[in-house]
Amino acid sequence: MKQWLMLAGLALPFWGMAQSVDQQDLEKIRSGFVKDNYTVGMQNALSANPITKLAWSRENEGTTDHYFTYKVDVSGITNQKSSGRCWLFTSLNVFRPMAMQHFSTKAFEFSQNYLYFWDLFEKSNLFLNNVVATADRGFDDEKVRWYFSSPVDDGGQWINFVNLANKYGMVPREAMEETYSSENTAWMTKLLKRKLREQALELRDLKNADKSDNVIDSRKVEMLGVIYRMLALNLGEPPVEFQYRYQDKDGQLAEAKTFTPQSFMKEVLGDIQLSDYVMLMNDPTRPFWKHYEVENYRNVQEGENWHYVNLPNEVIKQFCIESIKNNEAMYASCDVGKQLRRDFGVLDVDNFDYEAVYDVPFTMNKAQRIQTKESGSSHGMALIAVEVDQNERPVKWQFENSWGAEAGEKGYLTFTDEWFNEYMFRIVVNKKFISQKVLDIYGEKSEMLPPWDPMF
């Protein structure tokens, strides 16, 4: 039975104690489930069919096409296979049109495997450094728990790519091809985590035994040698120097040229600096027009943390339109699983009507979905196209995805402007398309946020 509190002559349930569901509650709940004809029919349907099949809105079918007013010149679709490297594919795909234009080729692809190798290697170093820095804390400490929860993983975002490319450069796919382990990463990362946790325990013991920094650093380098070996066996060893030649659009074979990864990146990007790109976010749980930074959210020890300017969607969209008009793709990140009709390649808030199926309202707004972890960024893709009305207001947009050409509309996903409002989170735009007001905010000291915040 419920406990009751007498207050001002009123009998109120005392919620300070956890309440069980008693027979009276159950009877009320059972009586509320009325088996009318609709309910019986829907119960039969739901018990024998996928929910999404029943919730698909027939009225919405065919309302979104794949034609656009403005579109970046892109060609070819990449495929991350069974890996969580979407952020890396997306970042490299932003610069792929530039490489095709520079070399005058019909097709080009950067090596994702090359930077993936260095991402896992650098994350391993950062993890071991963090372990040493917190060795005096117990395993119940919030930061210690966070570090050990996932020493390395496939995940990342734009600044991770920037940190890697600035240090290690970029190479064409031919210089370091994909392997089975780069396309199927689960077992490799699982064993890397196991080894890193084992190494971390030893480093904690050395630190707590008051061993010198030189002793600890020397042992850590030996440990990283083990990690390098594991990565090289799975992914191959990254090139220090390589030769590259290609066939241009006219079928002419270019003369082979020797590059380092750094010189190849310079060859493709020219005067473009990765620091020219600014991350913008739409997080309605926090004040807009502010510069934020995520504590220790990076992959390279000496690299930058994840940082961004939080802005209203309507402001972000104007910068995106300018970038697309000028034939420049953008890194973008969203909650791709929400309202996705994968076979049609369409994301629309009206694709699935779950309220009609259950006769139950779903009322959370974007901020509430973030706070309760119902929604958050789950996938990165290149933003490449926009359809506008006669007043240059956006109607729909398009992603270049990295799930292969068979997924979606020949590898692309089209999404409505309403979907943008609800499920788009991050965009990276060249600063030349961003207002001075936003650039000034980007230059201000950032407010630090914890990495376990629901938004991240």
Contacts in CASP RR format, 6 or more apart in sequence:
PFRMAT RR
TARGET T0000
AUTHOR 0000-0000-0000
METHOD contacts of the structure
MODEL  1
MKQWLMLAGLALPFWGMAQSVDQQDLEKIRSGFVKDNYTVGMQNALSANP
ITKLAWSRENEGTTDHYFTYKVDVSGITNQKSSGRCWLFTSLNVFRPMAM
QHFSTKAFEFSQNYLYFWDLFEKSNLFLNNVVATADRGFDDEKVRWYFSS
PVDDGGQWINFVNLANKYGMVPREAMEETYSSENTAWMTKLLKRKLREQA
LELRDLKNADKSDNVIDSRKVEMLGVIYRMLALNLGEPPVEFQYRYQDKD
GQLAEAKTFTPQSFMKEVLGDIQLSDYVMLMNDPTRPFWKHYEVENYRNV
QEGENWHYVNLPNEVIKQFCIESIKNNEAMYASCDVGKQLRRDFGVLDVD
NFDYEAVYDVPFTMNKAQRIQTKESGSSHGMALIAVEVDQNERPVKWQFE
NSWGAEAGEKGYLTFTDEWFNEYMFRIVVNKKFISQKVLDIYGEKSEMLP
PWDPMF
1 22 0 8 1.000
2 13 0 8 1.000
2 14 0 8 1.000
2 19 0 8 1.000
2 22 0 8 1.000
3 13 0 8 1.000
3 14 0 8 1.000
3 17 0 8 1.000
3 19 0 8 1.000
4 11 0 8 1.000
4 12 0 8 1.000
4 13 0 8 1.000
4 14 0 8 1.000
5 11 0 8 1.000
5 12 0 8 1.000
5 13 0 8 1.000
5 14 0 8 1.000
6 12 0 8 1.000
13 19 0 8 1.000
33 39 0 8 1.000
35 43 0 8 1.000
38 359 0 8 1.000
39 359 0 8 1.000
42 54 0 8 1.000
42 357 0 8 1.000
42 358 0 8 1.000
42 359 0 8 1.000
45 54 0 8 1.000
46 54 0 8 1.000
46 357 0 8 1.000
51 354 0 8 1.000
51 357 0 8 1.000
52 352 0 8 1.000
54 357 0 8 1.000
55 352 0 8 1.000
55 353 0 8 1.000
55 354 0 8 1.000
55 356 0 8 1.000
55 357 0 8 1.000
56 341 0 8 1.000
56 351 0 8 1.000
56 352 0 8 1.000
57 350 0 8 1.000
57 351 0 8 1.000
57 352 0 8 1.000
57 353 0 8 1.000
59 350 0 8 1.000
60 348 0 8 1.000
60 350 0 8 1.000
60 351 0 8 1.000
62 344 0 8 1.000
63 348 0 8 1.000
64 346 0 8 1.000
64 348 0 8 1.000
64 396 0 8 1.000
64 414 0 8 1.000
64 416 0 8 1.000
65 414 0 8 1.000
66 398 0 8 1.000
66 409 0 8 1.000
66 412 0 8 1.000
66 414 0 8 1.000
67 387 0 8 1.000
68 385 0 8 1.000
68 386 0 8 1.000
68 387 0 8 1.000
68 396 0 8 1.000
68 398 0 8 1.000
69 386 0 8 1.000
69 387 0 8 1.000
69 388 0 8 1.000
70 321 0 8 1.000
70 324 0 8 1.000
70 325 0 8 1.000
70 385 0 8 1.000
70 386 0 8 1.000
70 388 0 8 1.000
71 324 0 8 1.000
71 384 0 8 1.000
71 385 0 8 1.000
71 386 0 8 1.000
71 398 0 8 1.000
72 97 0 8 1.000
72 324 0 8 1.000
72 327 0 8 1.000
72 328 0 8 1.000
72 329 0 8 1.000
72 384 0 8 1.000
72 385 0 8 1.000
73 97 0 8 1.000
73 101 0 8 1.000
73 327 0 8 1.000
74 93 0 8 1.000
74 96 0 8 1.000
74 97 0 8 1.000
74 329 0 8 1.000
74 382 0 8 1.000
74 384 0 8 1.000
74 400 0 8 1.000
75 97 0 8 1.000
75 100 0 8 1.000
75 106 0 8 1.000
75 107 0 8 1.000
76 107 0 8 1.000
76 405 0 8 1.000
77 400 0 8 1.000
77 401 0 8 1.000
77 402 0 8 1.000
77 404 0 8 1.000
77 405 0 8 1.000
77 410 0 8 1.000
77 411 0 8 1.000
77 412 0 8 1.000
78 89 0 8 1.000
78 93 0 8 1.000
78 109 0 8 1.000
78 112 0 8 1.000
78 402 0 8 1.000
78 404 0 8 1.000
79 402 0 8 1.000
79 403 0 8 1.000
79 404 0 8 1.000
79 405 0 8 1.000
80 86 0 8 1.000
80 89 0 8 1.000
80 112 0 8 1.000
80 183 0 8 1.000
80 402 0 8 1.000
80 403 0 8 1.000
81 178 0 8 1.000
81 183 0 8 1.000
81 184 0 8 1.000
82 183 0 8 1.000
82 184 0 8 1.000
82 185 0 8 1.000
82 186 0 8 1.000
83 154 0 8 1.000
83 182 0 8 1.000
83 183 0 8 1.000
83 184 0 8 1.000
83 185 0 8 1.000
84 154 0 8 1.000
84 155 0 8 1.000
84 185 0 8 1.000
85 112 0 8 1.000
85 116 0 8 1.000
85 154 0 8 1.000
85 155 0 8 1.000
85 182 0 8 1.000
85 185 0 8 1.000
86 379 0 8 1.000
86 380 0 8 1.000
86 381 0 8 1.000
86 402 0 8 1.000
87 155 0 8 1.000
87 156 0 8 1.000
87 157 0 8 1.000
87 158 0 8 1.000
87 160 0 8 1.000
87 161 0 8 1.000
87 331 0 8 1.000
87 333 0 8 1.000
87 380 0 8 1.000
88 112 0 8 1.000
88 115 0 8 1.000
88 116 0 8 1.000
88 119 0 8 1.000
88 156 0 8 1.000
88 160 0 8 1.000
88 161 0 8 1.000
89 112 0 8 1.000
89 402 0 8 1.000
90 331 0 8 1.000
90 332 0 8 1.000
90 333 0 8 1.000
90 380 0 8 1.000
90 381 0 8 1.000
90 382 0 8 1.000
90 402 0 8 1.000
91 158 0 8 1.000
91 161 0 8 1.000
91 162 0 8 1.000
91 165 0 8 1.000
91 331 0 8 1.000
92 109 0 8 1.000
92 110 0 8 1.000
92 112 0 8 1.000
92 115 0 8 1.000
92 161 0 8 1.000
92 170 0 8 1.000
93 329 0 8 1.000
93 382 0 8 1.000
93 400 0 8 1.000
93 402 0 8 1.000
94 328 0 8 1.000
94 329 0 8 1.000
94 330 0 8 1.000
94 331 0 8 1.000
94 382 0 8 1.000
94 428 0 8 1.000
95 110 0 8 1.000
95 170 0 8 1.000
95 268 0 8 1.000
95 269 0 8 1.000
96 108 0 8 1.000
96 109 0 8 1.000
96 110 0 8 1.000
97 327 0 8 1.000
97 329 0 8 1.000
98 268 0 8 1.000
98 269 0 8 1.000
98 272 0 8 1.000
99 105 0 8 1.000
99 108 0 8 1.000
99 110 0 8 1.000
99 172 0 8 1.000
99 268 0 8 1.000
100 106 0 8 1.000
100 107 0 8 1.000
100 108 0 8 1.000
102 267 0 8 1.000
102 268 0 8 1.000
103 246 0 8 1.000
103 248 0 8 1.000
103 254 0 8 1.000
104 248 0 8 1.000
104 249 0 8 1.000
105 246 0 8 1.000
105 247 0 8 1.000
105 248 0 8 1.000
105 249 0 8 1.000
106 249 0 8 1.000
108 172 0 8 1.000
108 246 0 8 1.000
109 172 0 8 1.000
109 173 0 8 1.000
110 170 0 8 1.000
110 171 0 8 1.000
110 172 0 8 1.000
110 173 0 8 1.000
111 170 0 8 1.000
111 171 0 8 1.000
111 172 0 8 1.000
111 173 0 8 1.000
111 174 0 8 1.000
111 175 0 8 1.000
111 176 0 8 1.000
111 177 0 8 1.000
112 173 0 8 1.000
112 178 0 8 1.000
112 182 0 8 1.000
113 173 0 8 1.000
113 176 0 8 1.000
113 177 0 8 1.000
113 178 0 8 1.000
113 179 0 8 1.000
113 182 0 8 1.000
113 235 0 8 1.000
113 236 0 8 1.000
114 168 0 8 1.000
114 170 0 8 1.000
114 171 0 8 1.000
114 175 0 8 1.000
114 176 0 8 1.000
114 238 0 8 1.000
114 239 0 8 1.000
114 261 0 8 1.000
115 161 0 8 1.000
115 164 0 8 1.000
115 165 0 8 1.000
115 168 0 8 1.000
115 169 0 8 1.000
115 170 0 8 1.000
116 182 0 8 1.000
116 235 0 8 1.000
117 176 0 8 1.000
117 231 0 8 1.000
117 232 0 8 1.000
117 235 0 8 1.000
117 236 0 8 1.000
117 238 0 8 1.000
118 164 0 8 1.000
118 167 0 8 1.000
118 168 0 8 1.000
118 238 0 8 1.000
119 160 0 8 1.000
119 164 0 8 1.000
119 299 0 8 1.000
120 152 0 8 1.000
120 189 0 8 1.000
120 192 0 8 1.000
120 227 0 8 1.000
120 231 0 8 1.000
121 224 0 8 1.000
121 227 0 8 1.000
121 228 0 8 1.000
121 231 0 8 1.000
122 163 0 8 1.000
122 164 0 8 1.000
122 167 0 8 1.000
122 299 0 8 1.000
122 300 0 8 1.000
122 301 0 8 1.000
123 151 0 8 1.000
123 152 0 8 1.000
123 153 0 8 1.000
123 299 0 8 1.000
124 151 0 8 1.000
124 152 0 8 1.000
124 192 0 8 1.000
124 196 0 8 1.000
124 224 0 8 1.000
124 227 0 8 1.000
125 220 0 8 1.000
125 224 0 8 1.000
125 301 0 8 1.000
126 298 0 8 1.000
126 299 0 8 1.000
126 300 0 8 1.000
126 301 0 8 1.000
127 147 0 8 1.000
127 151 0 8 1.000
127 152 0 8 1.000
127 196 0 8 1.000
127 200 0 8 1.000
128 196 0 8 1.000
128 199 0 8 1.000
128 200 0 8 1.000
128 203 0 8 1.000
128 220 0 8 1.000
128 223 0 8 1.000
128 224 0 8 1.000
129 220 0 8 1.000
129 301 0 8 1.000
130 143 0 8 1.000
130 147 0 8 1.000
130 296 0 8 1.000
131 147 0 8 1.000
131 148 0 8 1.000
131 200 0 8 1.000
131 203 0 8 1.000
131 204 0 8 1.000
132 203 0 8 1.000
132 204 0 8 1.000
132 207 0 8 1.000
132 216 0 8 1.000
132 220 0 8 1.000
134 141 0 8 1.000
134 143 0 8 1.000
134 144 0 8 1.000
134 147 0 8 1.000
135 203 0 8 1.000
135 204 0 8 1.000
135 207 0 8 1.000
135 208 0 8 1.000
136 207 0 8 1.000
136 208 0 8 1.000
137 143 0 8 1.000
137 144 0 8 1.000
138 144 0 8 1.000
139 145 0 8 1.000
139 148 0 8 1.000
142 452 0 8 1.000
146 451 0 8 1.000
146 452 0 8 1.000
147 200 0 8 1.000
148 197 0 8 1.000
148 200 0 8 1.000
150 193 0 8 1.000
151 192 0 8 1.000
151 193 0 8 1.000
151 196 0 8 1.000
151 197 0 8 1.000
151 200 0 8 1.000
152 189 0 8 1.000
152 192 0 8 1.000
152 193 0 8 1.000
152 196 0 8 1.000
153 189 0 8 1.000
154 185 0 8 1.000
154 189 0 8 1.000
156 299 0 8 1.000
157 279 0 8 1.000
157 306 0 8 1.000
157 333 0 8 1.000
157 377 0 8 1.000
157 426 0 8 1.000
158 277 0 8 1.000
158 279 0 8 1.000
158 331 0 8 1.000
158 426 0 8 1.000
158 428 0 8 1.000
159 279 0 8 1.000
159 297 0 8 1.000
159 298 0 8 1.000
159 304 0 8 1.000
159 305 0 8 1.000
159 306 0 8 1.000
159 307 0 8 1.000
160 298 0 8 1.000
160 299 0 8 1.000
161 331 0 8 1.000
162 274 0 8 1.000
162 275 0 8 1.000
162 277 0 8 1.000
162 304 0 8 1.000
163 298 0 8 1.000
163 299 0 8 1.000
163 300 0 8 1.000
163 303 0 8 1.000
163 304 0 8 1.000
164 299 0 8 1.000
164 300 0 8 1.000
165 265 0 8 1.000
165 274 0 8 1.000
166 274 0 8 1.000
166 303 0 8 1.000
167 300 0 8 1.000
168 238 0 8 1.000
168 261 0 8 1.000
168 262 0 8 1.000
169 261 0 8 1.000
169 262 0 8 1.000
169 264 0 8 1.000
169 265 0 8 1.000
170 261 0 8 1.000
170 264 0 8 1.000
170 265 0 8 1.000
170 268 0 8 1.000
171 239 0 8 1.000
171 242 0 8 1.000
171 259 0 8 1.000
171 261 0 8 1.000
171 264 0 8 1.000
172 244 0 8 1.000
172 264 0 8 1.000
174 244 0 8 1.000
175 239 0 8 1.000
175 242 0 8 1.000
175 244 0 8 1.000
175 261 0 8 1.000
175 264 0 8 1.000
176 236 0 8 1.000
176 238 0 8 1.000
176 239 0 8 1.000
179 234 0 8 1.000
179 235 0 8 1.000
179 236 0 8 1.000
181 187 0 8 1.000
181 188 0 8 1.000
181 234 0 8 1.000
181 235 0 8 1.000
182 234 0 8 1.000
182 235 0 8 1.000
188 230 0 8 1.000
188 234 0 8 1.000
191 230 0 8 1.000
192 227 0 8 1.000
192 230 0 8 1.000
192 231 0 8 1.000
195 226 0 8 1.000
195 227 0 8 1.000
195 230 0 8 1.000
196 227 0 8 1.000
199 223 0 8 1.000
199 226 0 8 1.000
202 219 0 8 1.000
202 223 0 8 1.000
203 216 0 8 1.000
203 219 0 8 1.000
203 220 0 8 1.000
203 223 0 8 1.000
206 215 0 8 1.000
206 216 0 8 1.000
206 219 0 8 1.000
207 216 0 8 1.000
238 261 0 8 1.000
239 261 0 8 1.000
240 260 0 8 1.000
240 261 0 8 1.000
241 258 0 8 1.000
241 259 0 8 1.000
241 260 0 8 1.000
242 258 0 8 1.000
242 259 0 8 1.000
243 256 0 8 1.000
243 257 0 8 1.000
243 258 0 8 1.000
243 259 0 8 1.000
244 256 0 8 1.000
244 257 0 8 1.000
244 259 0 8 1.000
244 264 0 8 1.000
245 253 0 8 1.000
245 254 0 8 1.000
245 255 0 8 1.000
245 256 0 8 1.000
245 257 0 8 1.000
246 253 0 8 1.000
246 254 0 8 1.000
247 253 0 8 1.000
247 254 0 8 1.000
248 254 0 8 1.000
259 267 0 8 1.000
276 430 0 8 1.000
276 431 0 8 1.000
276 432 0 8 1.000
277 331 0 8 1.000
277 428 0 8 1.000
277 429 0 8 1.000
277 430 0 8 1.000
277 431 0 8 1.000
278 308 0 8 1.000
278 309 0 8 1.000
278 428 0 8 1.000
278 429 0 8 1.000
278 430 0 8 1.000
278 431 0 8 1.000
278 434 0 8 1.000
278 438 0 8 1.000
278 439 0 8 1.000
278 442 0 8 1.000
279 306 0 8 1.000
279 307 0 8 1.000
279 308 0 8 1.000
279 309 0 8 1.000
279 331 0 8 1.000
279 426 0 8 1.000
279 427 0 8 1.000
279 428 0 8 1.000
280 308 0 8 1.000
280 309 0 8 1.000
280 310 0 8 1.000
280 311 0 8 1.000
280 316 0 8 1.000
280 319 0 8 1.000
280 426 0 8 1.000
280 427 0 8 1.000
280 428 0 8 1.000
280 429 0 8 1.000
280 434 0 8 1.000
280 438 0 8 1.000
281 292 0 8 1.000
281 308 0 8 1.000
281 309 0 8 1.000
281 310 0 8 1.000
281 311 0 8 1.000
281 425 0 8 1.000
281 426 0 8 1.000
281 427 0 8 1.000
282 310 0 8 1.000
282 311 0 8 1.000
282 312 0 8 1.000
282 313 0 8 1.000
282 316 0 8 1.000
282 424 0 8 1.000
282 425 0 8 1.000
282 426 0 8 1.000
283 310 0 8 1.000
283 370 0 8 1.000
283 425 0 8 1.000
283 455 0 8 1.000
284 365 0 8 1.000
284 366 0 8 1.000
284 367 0 8 1.000
284 370 0 8 1.000
285 367 0 8 1.000
285 370 0 8 1.000
285 371 0 8 1.000
285 454 0 8 1.000
285 455 0 8 1.000
286 292 0 8 1.000
286 310 0 8 1.000
286 455 0 8 1.000
287 310 0 8 1.000
288 310 0 8 1.000
288 311 0 8 1.000
288 312 0 8 1.000
289 309 0 8 1.000
289 310 0 8 1.000
289 311 0 8 1.000
289 441 0 8 1.000
290 309 0 8 1.000
290 310 0 8 1.000
290 441 0 8 1.000
290 447 0 8 1.000
291 307 0 8 1.000
291 308 0 8 1.000
291 309 0 8 1.000
291 441 0 8 1.000
291 442 0 8 1.000
291 443 0 8 1.000
291 444 0 8 1.000
291 445 0 8 1.000
291 446 0 8 1.000
291 447 0 8 1.000
292 307 0 8 1.000
292 308 0 8 1.000
292 309 0 8 1.000
292 310 0 8 1.000
292 446 0 8 1.000
292 447 0 8 1.000
292 448 0 8 1.000
292 449 0 8 1.000
293 305 0 8 1.000
293 306 0 8 1.000
293 307 0 8 1.000
293 446 0 8 1.000
293 447 0 8 1.000
293 448 0 8 1.000
293 449 0 8 1.000
294 305 0 8 1.000
294 306 0 8 1.000
294 307 0 8 1.000
294 448 0 8 1.000
294 449 0 8 1.000
294 450 0 8 1.000
294 451 0 8 1.000
294 453 0 8 1.000
294 456 0 8 1.000
295 305 0 8 1.000
295 448 0 8 1.000
295 449 0 8 1.000
295 450 0 8 1.000
295 451 0 8 1.000
296 305 0 8 1.000
296 451 0 8 1.000
297 305 0 8 1.000
297 306 0 8 1.000
297 451 0 8 1.000
297 456 0 8 1.000
298 304 0 8 1.000
298 305 0 8 1.000
298 306 0 8 1.000
306 456 0 8 1.000
307 446 0 8 1.000
308 426 0 8 1.000
309 438 0 8 1.000
309 441 0 8 1.000
309 442 0 8 1.000
311 438 0 8 1.000
313 420 0 8 1.000
313 421 0 8 1.000
313 424 0 8 1.000
315 435 0 8 1.000
315 438 0 8 1.000
316 427 0 8 1.000
317 394 0 8 1.000
317 417 0 8 1.000
317 420 0 8 1.000
319 427 0 8 1.000
319 429 0 8 1.000
319 433 0 8 1.000
319 434 0 8 1.000
319 435 0 8 1.000
319 438 0 8 1.000
320 330 0 8 1.000
320 383 0 8 1.000
320 386 0 8 1.000
320 397 0 8 1.000
320 427 0 8 1.000
320 429 0 8 1.000
321 386 0 8 1.000
321 388 0 8 1.000
321 392 0 8 1.000
321 394 0 8 1.000
322 433 0 8 1.000
323 329 0 8 1.000
323 330 0 8 1.000
323 429 0 8 1.000
323 430 0 8 1.000
323 433 0 8 1.000
324 330 0 8 1.000
324 383 0 8 1.000
324 384 0 8 1.000
324 385 0 8 1.000
324 386 0 8 1.000
326 433 0 8 1.000
328 430 0 8 1.000
328 433 0 8 1.000
329 382 0 8 1.000
329 383 0 8 1.000
329 384 0 8 1.000
329 400 0 8 1.000
330 382 0 8 1.000
330 383 0 8 1.000
330 427 0 8 1.000
330 428 0 8 1.000
330 429 0 8 1.000
331 380 0 8 1.000
331 382 0 8 1.000
331 383 0 8 1.000
331 426 0 8 1.000
331 427 0 8 1.000
331 428 0 8 1.000
332 380 0 8 1.000
332 381 0 8 1.000
332 382 0 8 1.000
332 383 0 8 1.000
332 399 0 8 1.000
332 424 0 8 1.000
332 426 0 8 1.000
332 427 0 8 1.000
332 428 0 8 1.000
333 377 0 8 1.000
333 379 0 8 1.000
333 380 0 8 1.000
333 381 0 8 1.000
333 424 0 8 1.000
333 425 0 8 1.000
333 426 0 8 1.000
333 427 0 8 1.000
334 377 0 8 1.000
334 378 0 8 1.000
334 379 0 8 1.000
334 380 0 8 1.000
334 381 0 8 1.000
334 423 0 8 1.000
334 424 0 8 1.000
334 425 0 8 1.000
334 426 0 8 1.000
335 375 0 8 1.000
335 376 0 8 1.000
335 377 0 8 1.000
335 378 0 8 1.000
335 379 0 8 1.000
335 423 0 8 1.000
335 425 0 8 1.000
336 347 0 8 1.000
336 378 0 8 1.000
336 379 0 8 1.000
336 380 0 8 1.000
336 381 0 8 1.000
336 413 0 8 1.000
336 423 0 8 1.000
337 378 0 8 1.000
337 379 0 8 1.000
338 347 0 8 1.000
338 375 0 8 1.000
338 419 0 8 1.000
338 422 0 8 1.000
338 423 0 8 1.000
339 347 0 8 1.000
339 348 0 8 1.000
339 349 0 8 1.000
339 350 0 8 1.000
339 351 0 8 1.000
339 352 0 8 1.000
339 419 0 8 1.000
339 423 0 8 1.000
340 346 0 8 1.000
340 347 0 8 1.000
340 351 0 8 1.000
340 413 0 8 1.000
341 347 0 8 1.000
341 348 0 8 1.000
341 351 0 8 1.000
342 407 0 8 1.000
342 408 0 8 1.000
343 408 0 8 1.000
344 408 0 8 1.000
344 409 0 8 1.000
345 407 0 8 1.000
345 408 0 8 1.000
345 409 0 8 1.000
345 411 0 8 1.000
345 412 0 8 1.000
345 413 0 8 1.000
345 414 0 8 1.000
346 409 0 8 1.000
346 413 0 8 1.000
346 414 0 8 1.000
346 415 0 8 1.000
347 413 0 8 1.000
347 414 0 8 1.000
347 415 0 8 1.000
347 416 0 8 1.000
347 419 0 8 1.000
347 423 0 8 1.000
348 415 0 8 1.000
348 416 0 8 1.000
348 418 0 8 1.000
348 419 0 8 1.000
349 416 0 8 1.000
349 418 0 8 1.000
349 419 0 8 1.000
349 422 0 8 1.000
350 418 0 8 1.000
354 360 0 8 1.000
354 362 0 8 1.000
355 361 0 8 1.000
355 362 0 8 1.000
364 372 0 8 1.000
364 374 0 8 1.000
366 375 0 8 1.000
366 421 0 8 1.000
366 422 0 8 1.000
366 423 0 8 1.000
368 374 0 8 1.000
369 375 0 8 1.000
369 376 0 8 1.000
370 376 0 8 1.000
370 454 0 8 1.000
370 455 0 8 1.000
371 454 0 8 1.000
372 454 0 8 1.000
373 454 0 8 1.000
375 423 0 8 1.000
376 425 0 8 1.000
376 454 0 8 1.000
376 455 0 8 1.000
377 425 0 8 1.000
377 426 0 8 1.000
380 402 0 8 1.000
381 399 0 8 1.000
381 400 0 8 1.000
381 401 0 8 1.000
381 402 0 8 1.000
381 413 0 8 1.000
382 399 0 8 1.000
382 400 0 8 1.000
383 397 0 8 1.000
383 398 0 8 1.000
383 399 0 8 1.000
383 427 0 8 1.000
384 398 0 8 1.000
384 399 0 8 1.000
384 400 0 8 1.000
384 412 0 8 1.000
385 397 0 8 1.000
385 398 0 8 1.000
386 394 0 8 1.000
386 396 0 8 1.000
386 397 0 8 1.000
386 398 0 8 1.000
387 394 0 8 1.000
387 395 0 8 1.000
387 396 0 8 1.000
387 397 0 8 1.000
388 394 0 8 1.000
388 395 0 8 1.000
389 395 0 8 1.000
394 417 0 8 1.000
394 420 0 8 1.000
395 416 0 8 1.000
395 417 0 8 1.000
396 414 0 8 1.000
396 415 0 8 1.000
396 416 0 8 1.000
396 417 0 8 1.000
397 414 0 8 1.000
397 415 0 8 1.000
397 416 0 8 1.000
397 417 0 8 1.000
397 420 0 8 1.000
398 412 0 8 1.000
398 413 0 8 1.000
398 414 0 8 1.000
398 415 0 8 1.000
399 412 0 8 1.000
399 413 0 8 1.000
399 414 0 8 1.000
399 415 0 8 1.000
400 411 0 8 1.000
400 412 0 8 1.000
401 407 0 8 1.000
401 408 0 8 1.000
401 411 0 8 1.000
401 412 0 8 1.000
401 413 0 8 1.000
403 411 0 8 1.000
404 411 0 8 1.000
405 411 0 8 1.000
425 455 0 8 1.000
431 439 0 8 1.000
431 442 0 8 1.000
449 455 0 8 1.000
449 456 0 8 1.000
END
